[in-house]
Amino acid sequence: MELSYILNELGEDRELYYNSVAPPIIQTSNFACKTVAEMREMLKHEPDVYFYTRGNNPTVTMLEKKMAALEGAEHAIAFGSGIAAVSAAVLSQVKAGDHVVCIKKPYSWTNALMQRFLPRFGVEVTMVDGTDANNYKNALKPNTRLLYLESPNSFTFELQDIEAIVAIAKAHNCSTIIDNSFATPLFQNPLAMGVDLVVHSCTKYIGGHSDVMGGVICGKHDTINRIFVQEYMTLGAILDPHAAWLLLRGLRTLPVRMERIAATTRKVVEYLSQHPKVDQILYPFLETNPQYALAQKQMRSNTGQFTITLKATKIEQVEQFCDTLKHFLMAASWGGHESLIYPVAASYAEGNYKSSLPFTMIRFYIGLEDADYLIRDLEQALEIV
């Protein structure tokens, strides 16, 4: 399917809603039945019909069809947040007594799921440096059931060799899940590399306006249906119709936003890579990055996230730099129109570590502003470091 068709037409039966150009928000909890026989049939086929919005809703279905098509998946299921999608995907693959191998330094709440939540229910987790696929292989146990990837991973943006890890998983009868939020379906398609389930935080690039939360799991039809009747319906972390509508709106402009963000990010990274007060840049598409060739192989383009390490000896210098920036908001997420920073220093309290990362690290997200506008702001803030 062509990208323009997926984003603007797939799943949109306009003749059913008065030929409205914009999709409708079907804001209902229930769908009525005319007869007992009809209700009986709907209950028998609940994964495929509109019976109760905690299961399916037409506005949400439009989003799921588009996300599945973008990832080259047979089916998709949407959740109320990215971590809800991650949690449901992981829980669908493991049970008490199983073992999971997970990338080190994943998204913070994925880390909490792996290190605090799963062990409470008898699931063992080993965290590995995923820059070497052999670390996954060496961590395998007879009860390993899942290999979890996040490529690039959060904050430090290490990549995993997806095809190599998939080969390890298949050879040992393990399933694979990857968080593909960083790259978006436009720039990386892990299902084509053999991954079993792809998850996204739709809060980020899919929404694109910093005003909606959501998540999605993409995979084979049978696998997604099993998640529907178990984790999805039981835990109830559904995506509401209005949020789905906002995400549909975001999808319309995803290609043009990503093109602009990628181009601006390259200019900002080029500026910072030559600045004497920047010690290091963690960014997969920098030619000096040791994983540059892998980034070129697995992803079609860069996106808007990178991390810098300042040449600073005191946390106060980092704080002053961040506080002096005028056109970068300080916030936790990313993917919207506004450029952001997330300083590791914010996780330090009175000199005591709350993070394993150095206080000199600052994660950047580049939005839709003009590159020179952002560079001028960085220039004036770097003068005080």
VOFI-633249 format. One line per 3 residues: their letters; for each residue z, x, y of N, C-alpha, C. Coordinates in steps of 0.05 Angstrom, whole numbers. Layout:
N
A> Z X Y Z X Y Z X Y  ...
//
This chain:
385
MEL> 0 17 -24 0 0 0 0 17 25  -15 9 45 -16 23 70 10 19 86  19 39 101 43 38 116 43 14 136
SYI> 22 11 150 20 -11 170 24 -38 156  13 -41 132 16 -67 118 45 -71 110  58 -50 100 86 -53 91 103 -61 115
LNE> 100 -47 137 118 -52 160 113 -78 174  88 -88 174 81 -111 191 74 -137 176  69 -134 149 59 -158 135 73 -163 108
LGE> 80 -142 93 91 -146 67 116 -164 67  116 -185 50 139 -203 48 141 -224 70  122 -224 88 124 -242 111 104 -265 108
DRE> 112 -287 96 95 -310 92 97 -328 116  82 -321 137 85 -334 163 79 -364 162  62 -372 143 55 -401 142 80 -417 134
LYY> 100 -404 122 124 -419 114 143 -424 138  139 -409 160 156 -413 183 140 -414 209  122 -434 208 108 -442 233 90 -420 245
NSV> 82 -401 228 65 -379 238 79 -362 260  105 -362 259 120 -345 278 113 -316 273  108 -301 294 102 -272 292 127 -257 282
APP> 150 -263 294 175 -250 286 186 -264 261  197 -250 242 209 -263 219 233 -279 226  239 -301 212 261 -318 218 288 -306 208
IIQ> 309 -314 221 336 -308 210 345 -333 195  345 -332 169 354 -355 153 384 -353 151  398 -363 172 427 -360 174 441 -383 159
TSN> 442 -380 133 455 -400 117 470 -387 95  492 -400 86 506 -390 63 496 -402 37  487 -427 38 479 -442 14 450 -451 15
FAC> 438 -455 -8 412 -467 -11 415 -491 -30  407 -515 -21 412 -539 -35 393 -544 -58  403 -558 -78 387 -567 -101 384 -597 -101
KTV> 362 -607 -111 357 -636 -112 368 -649 -137  369 -635 -159 377 -646 -184 395 -627 -199  410 -637 -219 426 -620 -236 409 -601 -251
AEM> 386 -610 -261 368 -593 -276 358 -569 -259  352 -575 -234 343 -554 -215 366 -534 -211  390 -544 -207 413 -526 -203 418 -509 -227
REM> 415 -521 -251 419 -506 -276 399 -483 -278  374 -488 -271 353 -468 -272 359 -445 -251  368 -453 -228 375 -433 -207 397 -415 -216
LKH> 418 -426 -229 440 -410 -239 431 -391 -261  412 -400 -277 402 -383 -298 386 -359 -288  374 -363 -264 356 -342 -253 365 -333 -225
EPD> 391 -331 -222 401 -325 -195 391 -299 -183  386 -278 -199 375 -254 -186 348 -258 -173  334 -279 -180 306 -282 -170 302 -306 -153
VYF> 323 -322 -147 319 -346 -131 339 -346 -107  335 -365 -89 353 -369 -67 373 -391 -74  398 -383 -79 418 -402 -87 443 -400 -70
YTR> 450 -375 -63 474 -370 -48 469 -343 -34  474 -341 -8 467 -318 7 482 -293 -2  505 -296 -15 518 -273 -27 500 -260 -49
GNN> 481 -275 -58 461 -264 -77 435 -257 -63  419 -277 -57 393 -272 -44 391 -289 -19  376 -279 0 370 -293 25 342 -285 34
PTV> 325 -303 44 298 -296 50 294 -274 70  311 -273 91 309 -252 111 316 -225 99  336 -224 82 344 -200 69 322 -191 49
TML> 310 -210 35 289 -204 16 265 -190 29  258 -199 53 236 -185 68 242 -156 71  267 -150 79 275 -122 83 274 -107 56
EKK> 284 -119 35 285 -106 9 257 -100 -1  238 -118 3 211 -113 -6 198 -90 9  203 -89 35 192 -67 51 204 -40 44
MAA> 231 -39 40 244 -14 33 235 -4 5  232 -23 -14 222 -15 -40 194 -3 -38  177 -16 -23 149 -7 -20 148 21 -7
LEG> 165 25 14 165 50 28 174 73 10  192 67 -9 202 88 -28 185 89 -53  165 72 -56 150 71 -81 166 61 -104
AEH> 185 43 -99 203 32 -119 193 5 -128  202 -3 -152 196 -30 -162 212 -51 -148  236 -44 -139 255 -64 -129 275 -50 -111
AIA> 289 -66 -94 310 -55 -77 331 -77 -73  355 -68 -66 376 -87 -60 392 -77 -36  397 -95 -16 409 -86 9 439 -92 10
FGS> 453 -75 24 482 -77 26 490 -77 56  516 -82 60 526 -84 88 530 -57 102  529 -35 87 532 -8 99 520 12 80
GIA> 516 36 90 505 57 73 524 65 50  550 67 57 569 75 36 573 53 16  569 28 23 569 6 3 547 10 -17
AVS> 523 18 -8 501 23 -26 506 47 -43  517 69 -32 523 92 -47 544 86 -69  565 71 -61 586 65 -80 576 48 -103
AAV> 561 27 -96 550 9 -117 532 25 -136  515 42 -125 496 58 -141 511 76 -161  532 90 -150 547 108 -167 563 92 -189
LSQ> 576 70 -180 592 55 -199 575 43 -221  550 37 -215 532 25 -235 525 45 -257  529 70 -253 521 91 -272 544 103 -288
VKA> 568 97 -281 591 110 -294 612 90 -303  629 100 -321 652 85 -331 675 105 -336  698 94 -342 721 111 -348 714 131 -371
GDH> 722 156 -367 716 177 -387 691 192 -381  675 183 -362 650 197 -355 655 220 -335  634 236 -332 635 259 -314 611 259 -296
VVC> 616 265 -270 595 266 -250 593 294 -238  569 303 -233 565 328 -218 553 320 -191  566 329 -170 558 320 -143 555 344 -125
IKK> 536 342 -106 532 363 -86 557 367 -69  564 392 -63 586 398 -45 578 389 -16  599 382 -1 596 375 27 576 352 31
PYS> 579 330 16 563 306 22 574 292 46  562 269 52 573 251 73 603 247 67  619 245 88 648 246 85 659 224 67
WTN> 647 200 69 657 178 52 646 179 24  623 192 20 614 198 -7 633 218 -19  642 237 -4 661 256 -14 687 243 -22
ALM> 696 223 -6 721 208 -12 717 192 -38  694 180 -41 688 166 -66 690 184 -90  678 208 -88 677 226 -110 704 239 -116
QRF> 719 247 -96 743 263 -100 769 246 -100  769 223 -88 793 207 -87 791 181 -103  768 168 -102 766 141 -113 759 141 -143
LPR> 738 155 -150 730 155 -179 751 166 -197  765 188 -190 786 198 -209 808 177 -214  813 159 -196 833 138 -201 826 120 -225
FGV> 800 119 -231 791 102 -253 780 118 -277  789 142 -279 783 158 -302 755 171 -303  743 174 -279 717 187 -277 722 215 -265
EVT> 714 235 -279 717 263 -270 693 271 -254  698 287 -232 676 295 -215 678 325 -210  655 339 -212 653 367 -206 634 370 -182
MVD> 644 384 -161 627 388 -137 614 416 -139  588 418 -134 574 443 -137 557 450 -112  552 475 -109 533 485 -89 505 479 -100
GTD> 492 459 -87 466 450 -98 442 467 -90  446 488 -74 424 505 -67 412 520 -91  427 522 -112 418 533 -138 420 511 -159
ANN> 397 502 -169 397 480 -188 413 487 -213  415 513 -220 430 521 -243 460 514 -241  470 511 -217 498 503 -213 503 475 -225
YKN> 483 458 -223 485 431 -235 486 435 -266  467 451 -276 466 456 -305 492 468 -316  502 487 -301 527 501 -311 551 483 -310
ALK> 550 462 -293 573 444 -291 572 421 -311  551 419 -326 548 397 -345 569 398 -367  578 374 -376 597 371 -398 585 351 -417
PNT> 596 349 -442 585 329 -461 586 301 -450  605 295 -431 608 268 -421 596 264 -393  579 283 -384 566 281 -358 545 258 -360
RLL> 546 240 -341 528 217 -341 512 215 -315  520 229 -294 507 226 -268 506 252 -253  482 258 -241 479 280 -222 473 268 -195
YLE> 490 274 -175 487 262 -149 477 282 -129  456 275 -114 444 293 -94 445 281 -66  443 298 -47 441 290 -19 424 312 -5
SPN> 398 308 -3 381 330 5 363 322 29  368 336 52 389 355 58 417 341 59  438 357 55 464 345 56 475 343 84
SFT> 497 330 87 508 324 114 519 349 127  513 351 153 525 371 171 514 399 168  513 410 144 502 437 141 474 438 130
FEL> 464 415 120 436 411 115 424 429 94  440 436 73 429 450 50 411 430 34  390 441 22 372 425 6 378 430 -24
QDI> 371 411 -40 371 415 -69 342 414 -79  335 429 -99 309 428 -111 309 403 -129  298 381 -118 300 355 -131 287 355 -158
EAI> 263 365 -160 249 365 -186 264 381 -207  275 404 -199 289 421 -218 314 407 -229  329 393 -211 353 379 -219 347 355 -236
VAI> 325 341 -229 316 318 -245 310 327 -274  297 350 -276 290 361 -303 315 367 -319  336 377 -305 361 382 -319 374 356 -328
AKA> 373 336 -311 385 310 -317 371 297 -341  345 298 -341 329 285 -363 334 300 -390  337 326 -388 341 341 -413 369 336 -425
HNC> 387 326 -408 415 321 -418 422 292 -416  402 274 -414 406 245 -415 425 236 -393  422 247 -369 438 239 -346 420 224 -326
STI> 432 206 -310 418 193 -289 421 209 -263  404 203 -243 404 217 -218 404 197 -195  419 203 -175 420 187 -150 418 206 -127
IDN> 402 199 -106 400 216 -82 403 199 -57  418 209 -38 419 197 -11 396 209 5  377 192 12 353 200 26 353 192 56
SFA> 377 188 67 379 178 95 368 198 114  373 224 110 364 245 128 334 244 133  319 242 111 290 246 113 274 220 118
TPL> 286 197 112 273 171 113 251 169 91  243 145 84 221 143 64 195 153 75  192 157 101 167 167 112 163 197 105
FQN> 185 212 103 183 241 101 191 252 74  203 236 56 211 245 30 213 221 11  202 224 -13 202 202 -32 213 213 -59
PLA> 239 213 -63 250 225 -87 243 211 -113  237 184 -112 230 171 -137 204 183 -149  186 192 -131 162 205 -141 167 231 -154
MGV> 191 243 -149 199 268 -161 216 263 -186  220 238 -194 234 232 -218 262 222 -216  273 220 -191 300 210 -187 302 181 -195
DLV> 324 172 -206 328 145 -216 333 125 -193  352 132 -176 359 113 -154 360 128 -127  349 116 -107 349 126 -80 366 108 -63
VHS> 385 119 -47 401 103 -29 395 112 0  398 93 18 395 98 46 418 85 62  427 99 82 442 86 103 422 75 123
CTK> 417 49 122 398 37 141 409 36 169  435 41 172 448 43 199 434 64 216  422 84 202 411 107 217 382 101 226
YIG> 363 115 215 335 113 225 323 85 221  330 72 199 317 46 194 323 26 216  349 24 223 356 7 246 345 18 272
GHS> 352 43 277 340 57 300 350 51 327  369 32 330 378 24 357 409 25 360  423 36 340 452 39 341 466 13 345
DVM> 456 -8 333 468 -35 337 471 -51 311  467 -38 288 468 -52 263 477 -34 240  491 -45 221 499 -30 197 484 -40 173
GGV> 478 -23 154 464 -32 130 459 -9 111  454 -16 86 447 4 65 429 -9 45  416 8 29 398 -2 9 397 17 -15
ICG> 393 5 -39 387 21 -63 359 14 -72  343 34 -79 316 30 -89 313 42 -117  299 28 -134 296 38 -161 279 19 -178
KHD> 282 22 -204 268 5 -223 279 -23 -223  262 -43 -229 269 -71 -228 293 -77 -245  293 -68 -270 315 -74 -288 341 -61 -279
TIN> 340 -37 -268 364 -24 -259 376 -39 -235  359 -46 -216 369 -60 -192 380 -88 -200  367 -101 -219 378 -127 -228 405 -124 -241
RIF> 409 -102 -256 436 -98 -268 457 -94 -246  449 -79 -225 468 -76 -203 473 -102 -189  453 -119 -187 456 -146 -174 477 -162 -189
VQE> 476 -164 -215 494 -182 -230 521 -169 -234  524 -144 -228 550 -131 -232 563 -122 -205  555 -98 -196 568 -87 -172 563 -104 -147
YMT> 538 -113 -144 531 -127 -119 545 -154 -117  543 -171 -137 555 -198 -136 585 -196 -138  596 -177 -153 625 -175 -156 639 -164 -132
LGA> 628 -143 -120 641 -130 -97 635 -144 -71  612 -157 -70 605 -174 -47 599 -160 -21  591 -134 -22 585 -119 3 557 -125 12
ILD> 551 -151 18 523 -159 23 515 -153 52  489 -153 56 477 -150 83 473 -179 93  483 -185 117 480 -212 127 452 -216 139
PHA> 442 -240 141 414 -245 150 408 -234 177  427 -236 196 421 -226 223 418 -195 223  435 -182 207 433 -152 205 406 -145 192
AWL> 398 -160 172 372 -155 159 349 -158 180  351 -178 196 331 -183 217 330 -159 237  353 -149 245 353 -126 262 340 -101 249
LLR> 345 -98 223 333 -76 209 303 -79 206  294 -104 202 265 -109 202 253 -102 228  266 -109 250 257 -101 277 255 -71 279
GLR> 275 -57 269 275 -28 270 252 -16 254  246 -27 231 224 -17 215 197 -17 229  193 -37 247 167 -40 261 160 -14 275
TLP> 180 -1 287 175 22 304 182 49 290  190 48 264 199 72 251 179 95 253  153 91 247 135 115 249 133 127 276
VRM> 131 111 297 128 123 324 154 136 333  177 124 325 203 137 332 206 163 318  199 164 292 203 189 277 184 211 287
ERI> 160 204 294 141 223 305 152 236 330  162 219 348 173 228 374 198 245 369  216 236 352 241 250 347 235 278 335
AAT> 217 278 316 210 304 303 199 324 322  181 315 340 169 333 359 189 344 379  206 326 389 226 334 409 246 353 396
TRK> 254 348 371 273 365 357 262 393 354  237 396 348 225 422 345 227 438 371  223 425 393 225 439 419 253 447 425
VVE> 272 429 420 300 436 426 310 458 408  303 457 382 311 478 363 299 505 372  274 505 380 261 530 389 276 542 413
YLS> 284 525 431 300 535 455 326 547 446  341 532 429 367 541 421 366 566 403  345 569 387 342 592 369 339 618 385
QHP> 331 616 410 328 640 426 351 645 446  370 627 446 392 629 465 413 649 456  421 668 472 440 688 463 468 677 457
KVD> 475 654 465 502 643 460 502 625 435  480 623 422 478 608 397 477 628 374  497 626 356 499 646 335 481 639 311
QIL> 479 613 305 465 604 281 455 576 285  432 570 272 422 542 272 417 535 243  429 513 234 426 502 207 406 479 209
YPF> 381 485 200 359 467 204 337 474 184  332 457 165 314 464 142 286 473 150  276 464 173 249 470 181 247 495 200
LET> 268 509 202 267 535 217 256 556 198  236 571 206 223 590 188 242 611 177  264 616 191 283 636 181 303 624 162
NPQ> 302 598 158 320 585 139 313 593 111  332 602 94 325 611 67 312 589 49  315 564 57 304 542 42 279 530 56
YAL> 267 545 74 244 535 89 221 526 70  215 543 50 193 536 32 199 511 16  224 507 8 231 483 -6 229 458 12
AQK> 238 462 37 235 439 56 206 431 59  188 451 61 160 445 64 149 431 39  159 438 16 150 427 -9 159 398 -12
QMR> 184 392 -6 196 366 -12 193 345 10  192 355 36 191 336 58 166 340 74  156 318 85 131 319 100 135 327 129
SNT> 159 325 139 165 332 167 195 335 171  202 348 193 230 349 201 238 322 213  264 319 216 275 295 230 292 306 253
GQF> 312 291 261 326 297 286 353 311 284  361 318 260 388 330 257 387 360 252  406 373 265 411 402 259 439 409 269
TIT> 449 431 260 475 440 269 473 468 280  488 473 302 489 500 313 518 511 310  519 538 310 545 551 312 545 567 338
LKA> 564 561 355 566 575 381 579 602 378  571 621 394 585 646 396 610 642 413  630 631 401 655 626 416 679 636 399
TKI> 699 645 413 723 655 399 746 636 401  745 618 420 766 599 424 756 570 422  772 553 411 764 525 409 759 512 436
EQV> 774 522 456 771 511 483 743 515 494  729 537 486 702 542 495 683 521 484  687 515 458 670 494 446 675 467 459
EQF> 700 461 464 707 435 476 694 434 504  695 456 519 684 455 546 654 451 545  641 465 526 612 462 523 605 432 518
CDT> 619 421 499 613 393 491 619 374 514  642 378 527 650 360 549 632 363 573  618 386 576 601 390 599 573 378 595
LKH> 565 373 571 539 360 566 538 332 580  516 327 594 514 302 609 497 281 595  478 290 578 458 272 567 460 269 536
FLM> 480 281 524 486 278 496 511 262 493  510 239 480 534 224 474 549 238 451  575 234 450 591 245 428 598 222 410
AAS> 587 222 386 590 199 368 586 208 339  594 190 320 595 198 292 568 195 277  553 175 285 529 169 269 504 182 282
WGG> 481 172 275 456 182 286 433 162 279  409 167 289 386 151 282 377 133 304  392 130 326 384 112 347 367 126 368
HES> 364 113 391 347 124 413 361 146 429  388 148 427 404 166 443 410 192 428  409 214 442 416 240 430 447 242 428
LIY> 457 255 407 485 256 401 494 284 393  520 288 396 533 312 384 558 303 369  564 318 348 589 314 333 601 342 329
PVA> 621 349 345 633 376 342 654 376 320  653 397 303 674 400 283 701 403 296  702 414 320 727 418 335 743 392 338
ASY> 729 369 337 743 344 339 761 338 315  755 352 293 771 349 268 794 368 266  798 384 287 821 403 288 843 390 305
AEG> 867 392 295 890 381 309 911 403 314  916 410 339 936 429 347 934 455 331  909 464 327 904 489 313 905 488 283
NYK> 911 465 272 911 462 243 885 451 233  875 461 211 850 452 200 852 424 189  831 408 195 826 383 181 799 384 169
SSL> 784 405 175 757 408 164 755 436 152  738 438 132 733 464 119 712 480 135  700 467 155 679 480 171 691 493 195
PFT> 678 514 206 689 528 230 687 511 255  706 514 273 707 498 297 683 503 315  669 525 310 646 532 327 621 515 320
MIR> 622 499 299 599 483 291 597 457 306  572 451 314 567 425 328 541 413 316  543 389 305 520 376 295 506 361 317
FYI> 479 364 318 463 351 338 445 330 325  440 309 340 419 290 333 402 286 358  376 289 355 358 286 377 345 258 376
GLE> 347 244 399 336 217 401 309 216 414  305 197 431 279 192 443 276 202 472  296 216 482 293 227 508 272 249 510
DAD> 264 256 534 245 278 538 257 305 530  242 322 518 253 348 508 264 365 531  248 367 553 257 383 576 283 373 588
YLI> 286 347 589 310 334 599 334 343 583  332 344 557 354 352 540 359 382 542  337 398 543 340 427 545 354 435 571
RDL> 347 422 593 361 428 618 391 423 616  398 402 602 426 395 598 440 416 581  427 425 559 438 446 542 441 472 558
EQA> 422 478 574 423 503 590 447 504 608  452 482 622 475 483 641 502 484 626  503 471 602 528 471 587 533 498 574
LEI> 512 511 565 515 537 552 524 559 572  520 555 597 528 575 617 558 580 617  573 560 608 602 562 609 615 574 584
V> 599 577 563 610 588 537 616 617 540
//
